[in-house]
Amino acid sequence: MGWLWWIIIGAIAGWLAGKLMRGGGFGLLVNIIVGIAGAIIGGWVFGLLGISASGILGSLITALVGAILLLWIISLFKRT
């Protein structure tokens, strides 16, 4: 998968995670960063669980799960 797909899937996953976790997106650049970081986290978690996702839809689901986990962890530290 090329860099363009990473950016597109990252943007979509970040936007969806933002919608699910706090009701709105974060802007294009932050959505891409959250989505790409989510893809890395999701790939690591799925690997630990022995889950394999392939194709564009599998990559999107992996990135979305990772992005939701990332935003959830961040929300734990933001609550003071």
C-alpha positions in Angstrom: 0.0 0.0 0.0 1.5 3.3 -1.0 1.9 6.5 1.0 -1.2 8.0 -0.5 -3.3 5.1 0.8 -1.8 5.5 4.3 -2.8 9.2 4.3 -6.3 8.5 3.0 -7.0 5.6 5.4 -5.4 7.6 8.2 -7.6 10.6 7.5 -10.8 8.5 7.4 -9.9 6.5 10.5 -8.9 9.6 12.4 -12.1 11.3 11.4 -14.3 8.3 12.3 -12.5 7.9 15.6 -13.0 11.5 16.4 -16.7 11.3 15.6 -17.1 8.1 17.7 -15.1 9.3 20.7 -16.0 13.0 21.1 -18.6 13.8 18.5 -16.4 15.6 15.9 -13.2 15.5 13.9 -10.0 17.2 14.7 -9.1 18.8 11.4 -7.5 17.1 8.4 -3.8 17.1 9.6 -4.6 15.8 13.1 -7.1 13.2 11.7 -4.3 11.9 9.5 -1.8 11.8 12.4 -4.3 10.1 14.7 -5.3 7.6 11.9 -1.7 6.7 11.0 -0.8 6.3 14.7 -4.0 4.3 15.1 -2.9 2.0 12.3 0.3 1.3 14.0 -1.3 0.7 17.4 -4.1 -1.3 15.8 -1.7 -3.5 13.9 0.3 -4.1 17.1 -2.9 -5.0 19.1 -4.3 -7.2 16.3 -0.9 -9.0 16.1 -1.0 -9.7 19.8 -4.5 -11.1 19.5 -3.6 -13.1 16.4 -6.1 -11.3 14.3 -5.2 -10.7 10.6 -7.0 -8.0 8.5 -6.2 -7.6 4.9 -7.2 -5.3 2.1 -8.4 -1.7 2.3 -11.3 -2.4 4.5 -9.2 -4.5 6.9 -6.6 -1.7 7.0 -9.4 0.9 7.8 -10.8 -1.3 10.5 -7.4 -1.8 12.0 -6.6 1.9 11.9 -10.0 2.8 13.3 -9.6 0.4 16.3 -6.1 1.7 17.0 -7.2 5.3 16.7 -10.1 4.7 19.1 -7.7 3.1 21.6 -5.3 6.0 21.2 -8.0 8.6 21.8 -9.3 6.7 24.8 -5.8 6.5 26.3 -5.4 10.2 25.7 -8.8 11.0 27.4 -7.6 9.1 30.5 -4.7 11.5 30.9 -6.8 14.6 30.0 -9.3 14.1 32.8 -8.0 16.0 35.8 
